[in-house]
Structure formats: structure tokens, C-alpha cells
């Protein structure tokens, strides 16, 4: 396993997102905040979101990321249809307009919790599906309705949805363009929990607090190992898991964890 570099970064100001740090808990929050276009994945939104993620992912004082929306009834409206109508095969081959943001999302090393409030359709749901833990509000409306427009989900939706809820369920929701309620999403394993809208932020933070009690290096290692289950044959993934396990045996985190267990106290992983 390669050594993980944890670097400080210059903090930025953004037009389309808001970044909040809970320093004591070592939690970083990103809020989508573009009410005029319903948090659509415009060029400024994609730029700001990618930069905010990179800022928090490279901040050694942050262990967990949370993605939320500042809009009361909507998470993200997805891609702007007017922008999509201007895309051609030639222009996409020259420069995929979604490549950068989804490369950033796929490369996040730290745990990412996504709190979905209200509507998350098309690219909005595909954005949420990049989360490691998903929390939804009771009135959530999720879905991938791209077939109504004559194309298919193109930001990982067909792949991620099928892996999360199974091929036949993904077939049903994508081919019919039916929306998915919060309860359906929970029953299918698409989201981890469903809460009242006023509880969404606190529920995400409560989960993040439990995670942030762990060693940052170990959190990054665990996430990498789990992702291998999706991307590798199990025999290969098992070998990589063992390599990661072995690489952690002599770390400060392992020594602190074992010592704390023997001494019957809670381990202190704050700066490890």
C-alpha cells in the first residue's frame, strides 16, 4: 500500500458551494448553494464542488466529508438540460464536460456522507451515489429519468444503481423512469437511513462523529479496501486487503488501539 500524503491546502471562497468546518469533530461540510438554477451541475457548480472536495480531502485536520444542500426542498437538479442540448459526440470526444468532477468524486480518499433532501433526479442522484453513506429525508424523490429525454444516465448511474440495488431493480427504475421514494430507497438498500428533514444535518454529523473517532490513516485504508470489493475479483481483493492489513500493524494507530484495549480505555486517534 502506498503511503498516503495528507497535505494542508489554502482555503478558498466559492460562488456555488459553502464550506463549513467543525474543527473539534474534524468534520468538513460542503453545501450545494445555487438556488437560481436549483443546484444544477453547471460549469461553476462543477468547478466549485471539485475544488471544495479537494480542499477538504487534502486537509489533514478533516477526517470525514459531508455533502448537503442549502435548498429546502431539493438536493440537486442534475445536469442543465439546455447545456446537454448543446453537446455533440464530437465535442464530448474533445473534452468531456463531466469528466473532471466525477474523477474528483471517485478519487475522494476520506469517507463521504451524503444527505439527500427533497428531489435528486438524473445527475443529482448520480452525484449522491458517489457517497459512501447516504441519508435521505422522508419526502425524498430519487430517480434516473434520462430515458424520457432520449438518452441514458451517463454519469455512472446505470453502474452504481445496479450495484446497489441489483440488476432487476435498476432495470425497472431506469427503463420506466419511475421515481423512488425514500422508503423504497431504504428497503432496496439505496440509502442507509431515512429521517425527518429537520434532522438530516444532525444525523449526518452524528454518523461523521463516530467515524472521526478513528485514525485518519486507517479510515482511508479501510475505504480503499472496501472499494476493491467492487472493482476486483474477490481473490485479488482479498490479497490487497491482507497487504493493507499488514501495512497497518506497526502504525501509531495500531499501537494506540491495542494499548487502549489492554488498558481498558477509549483510544485517542485525534492526531493519528
C-alpha positions in Angstrom: 0.0 0.0 0.0 1.4 3.4 -0.9 2.0 5.9 1.8 -0.9 8.4 2.0 0.1 12.1 1.7 -2.0 14.4 3.9 -1.3 18.0 3.0 -2.7 21.3 4.1 -4.3 23.4 1.4 -5.2 27.1 1.0 -8.8 27.7 1.9 -10.9 29.1 -0.9 -14.1 31.1 -1.3 -16.8 29.8 -3.6 -19.7 31.0 -5.7 -21.9 27.9 -5.8 -21.0 26.0 -2.6 -20.4 26.8 1.0 -17.7 25.0 3.0 -18.1 24.6 6.8 -15.6 23.1 9.2 -16.4 21.5 12.5 -12.8 21.7 13.8 -13.4 19.9 17.1 -15.0 16.9 15.4 -12.7 17.1 12.4 -15.6 17.1 10.0 -15.9 19.1 6.8 -19.3 20.0 5.3 -20.0 21.1 1.7 -23.3 22.7 0.9 -24.6 23.0 -2.7 -25.9 26.5 -2.8 -27.2 27.7 -6.2 -30.9 28.5 -5.8 -31.3 30.3 -9.2 -30.7 27.1 -11.1 -31.7 24.5 -8.5 -28.2 23.4 -7.8 -27.8 22.1 -11.3 -24.4 20.8 -12.4 -23.4 23.9 -14.2 -19.8 24.7 -15.0 -19.4 26.9 -12.0 -21.0 24.3 -9.7 -18.8 21.5 -11.0 -15.7 23.7 -10.6 -16.6 24.8 -7.1 -17.7 21.4 -5.9 -14.5 19.8 -7.3 -12.3 22.4 -5.6 -14.1 22.2 -2.3 -13.8 18.4 -2.2 -10.1 18.6 -3.0 -9.7 21.2 -0.3 -11.2 19.1 2.4 -9.9 15.8 1.2 -6.3 17.2 1.4 -6.8 18.9 4.8 -5.1 16.7 7.5 -7.4 18.2 10.2 -10.5 16.8 8.5 -11.4 13.1 8.7 -14.9 13.0 7.2 -16.7 14.9 4.5 -20.5 15.6 4.4 -22.3 16.8 1.3 -25.7 18.6 1.8 -27.9 21.1 0.0 -28.8 24.6 1.3 -32.1 24.5 -0.7 -35.1 23.4 1.4 -36.8 21.0 -1.0 -34.1 20.0 -3.4 -30.6 18.3 -3.3 -29.5 18.7 -6.9 -31.5 19.1 -10.2 -28.7 17.3 -12.1 -27.3 18.4 -15.4 -28.7 21.5 -17.1 -30.8 20.3 -20.0 -30.1 23.4 -22.0 -26.4 22.6 -21.7 -27.0 19.0 -22.6 -28.8 20.0 -25.8 -25.7 21.8 -27.0 -23.4 18.7 -26.6 -22.4 16.7 -29.6 -20.4 13.5 -29.9 -17.5 15.5 -31.4 -17.5 18.0 -28.5 -17.6 15.2 -25.9 -14.7 13.4 -27.5 -12.7 16.6 -27.5 -13.5 17.3 -23.8 -16.0 15.5 -21.7 -17.8 18.2 -19.7 -18.4 16.0 -16.7 -15.1 14.2 -16.6 -13.3 16.4 -14.0 -16.0 16.5 -11.4 -16.6 12.8 -11.4 -12.9 11.9 -11.5 -12.6 14.1 -8.3 -15.6 12.3 -6.7 -14.3 8.9 -7.5 -10.9 9.7 -6.1 -12.0 11.0 -2.6 -9.9 9.1 -0.1 -11.9 10.1 3.0 -15.4 8.8 3.9 -18.1 10.9 2.2 -21.6 11.1 3.7 -24.3 12.5 1.5 -27.5 13.9 3.0 -30.3 13.9 0.3 -33.2 16.3 0.9 -36.1 16.6 -1.4 -35.5 16.0 -5.1 -32.4 14.3 -6.6 -33.1 13.3 -10.2 -30.7 12.4 -13.0 -27.3 13.8 -12.4 -28.4 14.9 -9.0 -28.9 11.2 -7.9 -25.7 10.2 -9.7 -23.9 12.8 -7.7 -25.3 11.4 -4.5 -24.4 7.8 -5.4 -20.8 8.7 -5.1 -21.3 8.9 -1.4 -20.1 6.1 0.9 -23.1 6.6 3.3 -26.4 8.0 2.1 -29.0 9.6 4.4 -32.4 10.7 2.9 -35.3 12.7 4.2 -38.8 11.3 4.3 -40.1 13.3 1.4 -37.2 12.4 -0.9 -37.8 11.8 -4.6 -35.0 10.0 -6.3 -34.7 8.7 -9.9 -32.9 8.5 -13.2 -35.4 9.7 -15.8 -32.9 10.2 -18.6 -34.8 7.8 -21.0 -37.6 10.3 -21.1 -35.2 12.7 -22.9 -33.9 10.1 -25.3 -30.6 9.2 -23.7 -29.4 7.2 -20.7 -27.8 8.0 -17.4 -24.2 8.9 -18.3 -22.5 9.8 -15.0 -22.2 6.4 -13.5 -25.9 5.9 -12.8 -26.5 2.6 -14.6 -23.5 1.1 -12.9 -23.8 2.4 -9.4 -27.6 1.8 -9.1 -27.3 -1.8 -10.4 -24.5 -2.5 -7.8 -26.5 -1.0 -5.0 -30.0 -2.4 -5.6 -29.4 -5.2 -8.1 -29.8 -5.5 -11.9 -33.6 -6.2 -12.0 -34.4 -3.3 -9.7 -32.1 -0.9 -11.6 -33.7 -2.1 -14.9 -37.2 -1.3 -13.6 -36.4 2.2 -12.3 -34.2 3.2 -15.2 -36.3 1.8 -18.1 -39.6 3.1 -16.7 -38.1 6.4 -15.4 -40.1 5.8 -12.2 -39.1 7.8 -9.2 -38.0 6.1 -6.0 -39.5 7.2 -2.7 -37.3 7.4 0.5 -38.9 4.3 1.9 -38.3 2.3 -1.3 -34.8 3.5 -1.4 -34.2 2.3 2.2 -35.8 -1.0 1.6 -33.7 -1.6 -1.6 -30.5 -0.7 0.2 -30.0 2.5 -1.8 -29.8 4.7 1.3 -28.6 3.8 4.8 -31.4 5.7 6.7 -34.4 7.9 6.4 -35.0 10.9 8.7 -37.2 13.9 9.0 -35.9 16.9 7.0 -35.1 18.9 10.1 -32.9 16.0 11.4 -30.9 15.5 8.2 -27.8 17.6 9.0 -27.6 16.4 12.6 -28.0 12.7 11.6 -25.1 13.1 9.1 -23.0 14.8 11.7 -23.7 12.1 14.3 -22.6 9.4 11.8 -19.5 11.5 11.0 -18.6 11.9 14.6 -18.5 8.1 15.1 -16.2 7.9 12.0 -14.0 10.7 13.1 -13.1 9.0 16.3 -11.0 6.6 14.2 -7.5 7.1 12.8 -7.5 9.1 9.6 -4.9 6.8 8.0 -6.9 3.8 8.9 -10.2 5.3 7.6 -8.5 6.0 4.3 -7.1 2.4 4.2 -10.5 0.9 5.1 -12.3 2.8 2.4 -9.7 1.8 -0.2 -10.1 -1.9 0.8 -13.9 -1.8 0.6 -13.9 -0.1 -2.8 -11.7 -3.0 -4.1 -14.7 -5.3 -3.5 -16.5 -3.5 -6.3 -13.5 -3.2 -8.7 -11.6 -6.5 -8.3 -12.3 -10.2 -8.3 -12.6 -11.4 -4.7 -9.4 -13.4 -4.7 -7.4 -10.4 -5.8 -9.3 -8.1 -3.4 -8.5 -10.4 -0.5 -4.8 -10.3 -1.3 -4.9 -6.5 -1.4 -6.8 -6.4 1.9 -4.2 -8.5 3.6 -1.4 -6.2 2.2 -3.2 -3.2 3.7 -3.8 -5.0 7.0 -0.1 -5.9 7.2 0.9 -2.3 6.4 -1.1 -1.1 9.4 0.4 -3.4 12.0 3.2 -1.1 13.1 1.4 2.2 12.7 0.8 4.7 15.6 -2.9 4.0 15.2 -2.5 0.2 15.8 -0.2 0.7 18.7 -2.6 3.2 20.3 -5.7 1.0 19.6 -4.1 -2.1 21.1 -2.7 -0.2 24.1 -6.1 1.4 24.8 -7.7 -2.0 24.6 -5.3 -3.6 27.1 -5.6 -0.6 29.4 -9.4 -0.7 29.1 -9.7 2.9 27.9 -11.0 4.7 24.8 -8.3 5.1 22.2 -7.2 8.6 21.2 -6.8 8.8 17.4 -7.2 12.6 17.1 -3.8 13.3 15.6 -3.1 9.9 14.1 
